[in-house]
Amino acid sequence: MKTLNLGRRHLLGAGAALAATTLAGCAGMSTGPSIGRVVVVGGGYGGATTARYLKLWGGNVDVTLVERNAQFISCPISNLVLGGYKQMSDITRGYDGLKAVGVKVVQGEVSAIDAAGKKVRLAGGSELPYDRLVLAPGIDFMADEVGGLAPALNSGRVLHAWKAGPQTVALRQQIEAMPDGGVFAMFIPKAPYRCPPGPYERACVVASYLKTAKPKSKVLVLDGNPEITSKKGLFEKAFKDRYSGMLEYRPNAELKELAGGVAKLEFEDVKADVLNVIPPQRAGDLARSAGLLNMNNRWVGVNWLTMESTAAPGVHVIGDATFPAPLMPKSGHMANQHAKVAAAAIIQLLKGEAVNATPVVMNTCYSFVTNREAMHVASVHQYDAADKTFKTVPGSGGVSAAANQIEARYALSWAENIWADSLAL
Ligand SMILES: Cc1cc2nc3c(=O)[nH]c(=O)nc-3n(C[C@H](O)[C@H](O)[C@H](O)COP(=O)(O)OP(=O)(O)OC[C@H]3O[C@@H](n4cnc5c(N)ncnc54)[C@H](O)[C@@H]3O)c2cc1C
């Protein structure tokens, strides 16, 4: 496949430009009475972007964003924190940019949704009424799928670090405390999970650190999938060229049980100094308690023209919580794109106008293979009216020819740009 040769600003901006074309009538609409109240739950990649673009394109939409955490902490780039190459402060941003553009930011936990009454309830008991609701709760874990995993995670002995935050700090501490000659074992769940290339990037970055700091150590990558799920050839090359003798990759190695600090696979037991288990995943708890998991009892089916849940029209669901269109990854970039489709559609619905019938979204995911070299995968997805889903545009995407230092600079710029785009920084 041919790789798109577009800069990151173009890639992030293209979805916006397409939707903005359909919203030309909104220009200069920032004054006058409110055209409606929108509550957005979840201030991650999807929710923050929706809140920002509802103000940018709608102007006089009354937008409230509810997020349980005080700050935005990015999963992208968090693997570099595990390697000691970045600090938590490098991946943490505030919500002041959103407040400055008129979004009401509420720190709190949404505990229930009353779709019929059009209001959400917060854990403290207060309620927020809405005309349109956006849920961007990300993922939660199906820890019960693996025997012994839930208590091991609860005890803090076993970490996932698949939501950036305190787990990232704790896993870095475990890696630093590992003896030279120790074993870091990582378990990858069967797809679909958040960020297909993320586990392989983590394996490389941890190996990169250990190669210098504790060269007798070993990285064991135990994959529940039959093969590497993203950038396969490039990761195989990175494992072989850079980490031969240190990193061992095993496919079809699904974790069945954790017992007494031992990880049990189908035919063998694994002991390690650090057990990093990425659990099987589903849409966030709030989508589940709201009864929206109508795809395999794990994900939320959506109408791709509006991002409304097929289980609850009027409730828009975006990001990792959705059942993906074919070849659509669960990524921060894609959540940002879903958000723009949702924001444009919500403004049009509030105004009683037709929604854009031909949305296009795109994705770029960078992966570091050392602290200095990265590579990418890109794709463009066009809505197909006949099949009512997004399909990849033939020849539109592809992967890097090789990991290199220029792409590492692009990767860091991509992160700064998407944080600025999503959080109005
Ligand atoms: C290690 C790693 C590396 C990654 N690297 C990349 C990358 O390079 N590029 C890329 O594009 N993607 C990457 N990803 C994937 C990316 O992080 C996710 O796809 C993205 O975060 C999804 O966005 P989201 O808005 O759906 O969910 P999130 O960003 O997880 O946001 C969900 C938010 O909702 C809040 N929330 C949930 N429930 C409630 C509630 N009831 N009340 C209030 N708040 C609530 C949560 O606190 C959270 O802030 C990576 C992921 C990991 C784990």
The ligand as a Gaussian input file, in Angstrom:
#p B3LYP/6-31G(d) Opt

LIG

0 1
 C       -0.068000       2.429000      26.044000
 C       -1.003000       3.061000      25.063000
 C       -0.494000       3.752000      23.974000
 C       -1.364000       4.345000      23.056000
 N       -0.827000       5.014000      21.989000
 C       -1.660000       5.588000      21.088000
 C       -1.122000       6.336000      20.002000
 O        0.101000       6.445000      19.832000
 N       -1.986000       6.929000      19.148000
 C       -3.336000       6.846000      19.303000
 O       -4.072000       7.440000      18.499000
 N       -3.887000       6.127000      20.327000
 C       -3.087000       5.507000      21.217000
 N       -3.612000       4.813000      22.282000
 C       -5.084000       4.621000      22.361000
 C       -5.804000       5.815000      22.989000
 O       -5.298000       6.100000      24.260000
 C       -7.303000       5.531000      23.122000
 O       -7.769000       4.975000      21.906000
 C       -8.051000       6.804000      23.441000
 O       -7.694000       7.232000      24.745000
 C       -9.559000       6.610000      23.334000
 O      -10.222000       7.801000      23.616000
 P      -11.622000       7.785000      24.383000
 O      -12.064000       9.200000      24.480000
 O      -12.524000       6.786000      23.771000
 O      -11.272000       7.226000      25.833000
 P      -10.320000       7.865000      26.942000
 O       -9.278000       8.720000      26.333000
 O       -9.893000       6.743000      27.822000
 O      -11.278000       8.824000      27.770000
 C      -12.323000       8.336000      28.570000
 C      -12.523000       9.330000      29.722000
 O      -13.799000       9.130000      30.316000
 C      -13.680000       9.314000      31.713000
 N      -14.820000       8.617000      32.302000
 C      -15.213000       7.328000      32.087000
 N      -16.348000       7.072000      32.752000
 C      -16.698000       8.212000      33.393000
 C      -17.794000       8.552000      34.241000
 N      -18.736000       7.656000      34.568000
 N      -17.855000       9.816000      34.742000
 C      -16.883000      10.732000      34.424000
 N      -15.823000      10.460000      33.627000
 C      -15.747000       9.210000      33.115000
 C      -12.308000       8.713000      32.033000
 O      -11.784000       9.207000      33.229000
 C      -11.477000       9.148000      30.801000
 O      -10.834000      10.387000      31.027000
 C       -2.771000       4.232000      23.232000
 C       -3.280000       3.542000      24.337000
 C       -2.415000       2.961000      25.246000
 C       -2.980000       2.233000      26.435000

